[in-house]
């Protein structure tokens, strides 16, 4: 065999071996790629499952947060209810204490009536008019006579008594000329009083209590008129500027005694009030 033939044969064998190797390597690498693809797909599947699980956990956390917030809201509402109940309890206690004070006042009046000669008793319809002594009677009875001769039927207000006391009441702001009971509708007039307007002022408080505080629509009407008078500096007295309660009592007392002229709107308003009482 010639040298050329040997070289050709060897080359052919090498080519066959190389082709076989390359074929094996291609197939082997394909298997590796397939295996890697399977691993990647499995990893992605696990990742998807973990993501779903994480989403589910997040949903649970959100639900729990919502439940916690609701629970906190319920607790806050319960605290408000408890606070409101405590406020009502305190209010009831205050009313009970006030009632006890008022009852004691009534007991004192009853005791005074039982002491012969201590006080002077007059009758005004269903209302007792009491004077601590002759001096008080002489000074205060003329004021009460003006009220008794008034055409307005104050008997409908249910005042058990008006008591003119031989007593001075002093507070930080000065002398108190009169006072009234929000529970029992009685009136005290003290010895420093020098005009009938004080009696009308206290009667005005009882009117306001019965016809306005207990009737929101009426109260709103007065508060609107009161604010207009206050804004335009048309209130009759400085004390009327204190609040709408005192404003009503002051303006009513001025209307009844005519010690000062008032706007026509105010006169018409209080005429309607008297008409309602009658």
C-alpha positions in Angstrom: 0.0 0.0 0.0 1.3 3.3 -0.9 2.0 6.1 1.6 -0.8 8.2 0.1 -3.3 5.4 0.6 -2.3 4.9 4.2 -2.7 8.6 4.9 -6.1 8.6 3.3 -7.2 5.6 5.3 -6.0 7.1 8.6 -7.7 10.4 7.8 -11.0 8.6 7.1 -10.8 6.7 10.4 -10.1 10.0 12.3 -13.1 11.6 10.6 -15.4 8.8 11.6 -14.1 8.9 15.2 -14.5 12.7 15.3 -18.0 12.5 13.9 -19.0 9.9 16.5 -17.6 12.0 19.3 -19.3 15.1 18.2 -22.6 13.2 17.8 -22.3 11.8 21.3 -21.3 15.2 22.7 -24.3 16.9 21.1 -26.7 14.2 22.4 -25.1 14.4 25.9 -25.3 18.2 25.9 -29.0 18.0 24.8 -29.7 15.7 27.7 -28.0 18.1 30.1 -30.1 21.0 28.7 -33.3 19.0 29.0 -32.4 18.2 32.5 -31.7 21.8 33.3 -35.0 22.8 31.7 -36.8 20.3 33.8 -35.1 21.6 36.9 -35.9 25.2 36.0 -39.5 24.3 35.4 -39.7 22.5 38.7 -38.1 25.5 40.4 -40.6 27.9 38.8 -43.4 25.6 39.8 -42.2 25.6 43.4 -41.7 29.4 43.3 -45.3 29.8 42.0 -46.5 27.6 44.8 -44.6 29.6 47.4 -45.9 32.8 45.8 -49.5 31.6 46.2 -48.8 30.6 49.7 -47.3 34.0 50.4 -50.3 35.7 48.9 -52.6 33.5 51.1 -50.5 34.4 54.1 -50.8 38.1 53.2 -54.5 37.7 52.9 -54.6 36.1 56.3 -52.5 39.0 57.8 -54.9 41.6 56.2 -57.9 39.7 57.6 -56.2 39.6 61.0 -55.3 43.3 60.8 -58.9 44.1 59.9 -60.2 42.0 62.8 -57.7 43.7 65.1 -58.9 47.2 63.9 -62.5 46.1 64.3 -61.7 44.9 67.8 -59.9 48.1 68.6 -62.9 50.0 67.3 -65.3 47.9 69.5 -63.1 48.6 72.5 -63.1 52.3 71.7 -66.9 52.3 71.4 -67.2 50.4 74.6 -64.9 52.9 76.3 -67.1 55.7 74.9 -70.2 53.9 76.2 -68.6 53.5 79.6 -67.6 57.1 79.6 -71.1 58.2 78.6 -72.6 56.0 81.3 -70.2 57.5 83.9 -71.2 60.9 82.7 -74.9 60.0 83.0 -74.2 58.6 86.5 -72.5 61.8 87.5 -75.4 63.9 86.0 -77.9 61.8 88.0 -75.8 62.3 91.1 -75.8 66.1 90.5 -79.5 66.1 90.0 -80.0 64.0 93.2 -77.9 66.4 95.2 -79.8 69.4 93.7 -83.1 67.7 94.5 -81.9 67.1 98.1 -81.0 70.8 98.4 -84.4 71.8 97.0 -86.2 69.5 99.3 -84.3 70.9 102.2 -85.4 74.4 101.1 -89.0 73.2 101.1 -88.6 71.7 104.6 -87.2 75.0 105.8 -90.3 76.8 104.3 -92.6 74.3 105.9 -90.8 74.8 109.3 -91.1 78.6 108.9 -94.9 78.3 108.2 -95.3 76.2 111.4 -93.7 78.9 113.5 -96.6 81.2 114.4 -95.9 84.8 113.6 -92.6 84.3 111.9 -93.7 84.9 108.3 -96.6 86.6 106.5 -98.5 84.4 104.1 -100.5 85.7 101.2 -102.3 83.7 98.6 -102.1 84.3 94.8 -104.1 81.7 93.1 -102.4 78.3 93.6 -99.2 80.1 94.6 -98.2 81.0 98.2 -96.6 84.4 98.6 -94.4 84.5 101.7 -92.7 87.4 103.5 -90.2 86.8 106.2 -91.4 89.6 108.4 -93.3 93.0 108.5 -90.3 95.0 107.2 -89.8 92.7 104.2 -93.6 92.8 103.5 -93.7 96.6 103.5 -90.7 96.8 101.1 -91.5 94.0 98.8 -95.3 93.6 98.7 -95.8 96.6 96.3 -93.6 94.8 93.8 -95.6 91.6 94.1 -98.9 93.5 93.8 -97.9 94.6 90.3 -97.3 91.0 89.3 -100.6 89.9 90.9 -102.5 92.5 88.9 -100.8 91.4 85.7 -103.3 90.1 83.0 -101.0 87.1 82.3 -102.1 83.9 83.9 -98.9 82.9 85.7 -100.8 80.2 87.6 -100.3 77.9 84.7 -96.5 77.9 85.4 -97.1 75.8 88.5 -95.2 78.0 91.0 -95.7 76.6 94.5 -94.5 79.7 96.2 -92.7 83.0 95.9 -90.7 83.7 99.0 -89.4 87.2 99.9 -86.6 86.5 102.3 -84.9 88.7 104.9 -81.5 87.6 103.7 -78.7 88.9 101.5 -77.1 86.6 99.0 -73.6 87.6 98.0 -71.4 85.9 95.4 -68.1 86.8 93.8 -69.8 88.9 91.1 -71.9 90.8 93.7 -75.4 90.7 95.2 -78.0 88.2 94.1 -81.5 89.7 94.1 -83.4 86.6 93.2 -83.2 82.9 92.4 -85.5 80.1 91.2 -85.7 76.4 91.3 -85.4 74.5 88.0 -86.9 71.4 89.6 -89.8 72.8 91.6 -90.4 76.3 90.1 -90.4 78.2 93.3 -88.8 81.7 93.5 -86.7 83.4 96.2 -86.5 87.2 96.3 -83.9 88.6 98.7 -84.0 91.7 100.8 -81.6 93.8 98.7 -84.2 93.8 95.8 -85.6 97.3 95.0 -87.7 96.8 92.0 -90.5 94.6 90.5 -88.3 93.7 87.6 -86.5 91.1 89.7 -89.8 89.2 90.3 -90.5 89.2 86.5 -86.9 88.2 85.8 -87.3 85.0 87.9 -90.7 84.3 86.4 -89.0 84.7 83.0 -86.6 81.9 83.9 -89.5 79.6 84.7 -91.2 80.5 81.4 -88.0 79.8 79.5 -87.6 76.5 81.3 -91.1 75.3 80.4 -91.8 76.9 77.0 -88.3 77.0 75.4 -85.8 74.6 76.9 -88.4 71.8 76.6 -89.4 72.8 73.1 -86.4 73.0 70.8 -88.2 74.8 68.0 -89.1 77.7 70.4 -85.6 77.7 71.8 -84.1 78.1 68.3 -86.5 81.0 67.5 -85.4 82.8 70.6 -81.7 82.1 70.2 -81.9 83.6 66.6 -83.6 86.7 67.9 -81.3 87.0 70.9 -78.2 86.7 68.6 -79.5 89.5 66.4 -80.1 91.8 69.4 -76.7 91.0 70.8 -74.9 91.5 67.5 -76.6 94.9 67.0 -76.1 96.0 70.6 -79.9 96.1 71.2 -80.1 94.1 74.4 -81.7 96.1 77.2 -79.1 95.5 79.9 -75.5 94.4 80.2 -76.5 91.3 82.2 -78.7 90.2 79.2 -75.4 89.7 77.3 -74.5 86.8 79.7 -76.2 84.1 77.7 -79.5 83.3 76.0 -81.1 82.2 79.3 -80.3 85.3 81.2 -81.0 87.3 78.0 -84.6 86.0 77.9 -85.3 86.7 81.6 -83.8 90.2 81.4 -85.7 91.1 78.2 -88.9 89.7 79.5 -88.6 91.7 82.8 -88.0 94.9 80.8 -90.9 94.1 78.6 -93.3 93.7 81.5 -92.1 96.7 83.5 -91.5 99.0 80.5 -88.4 100.5 82.2 -86.8 100.8 78.8 -88.0 100.9 75.2 -87.4 97.8 73.1 -87.4 97.0 69.4 -90.9 96.2 68.1 -89.8 92.8 67.1 -89.0 92.0 70.8 -92.3 93.4 72.0 -94.2 91.3 69.5 -92.2 88.2 70.5 -93.0 88.6 74.2 -96.7 89.4 73.5 -96.8 86.0 71.8 -95.2 84.4 74.9 -97.9 85.9 77.2 -100.6 84.8 74.8 -99.2 81.2 74.9 -99.3 81.3 78.8 -102.9 82.6 78.8 
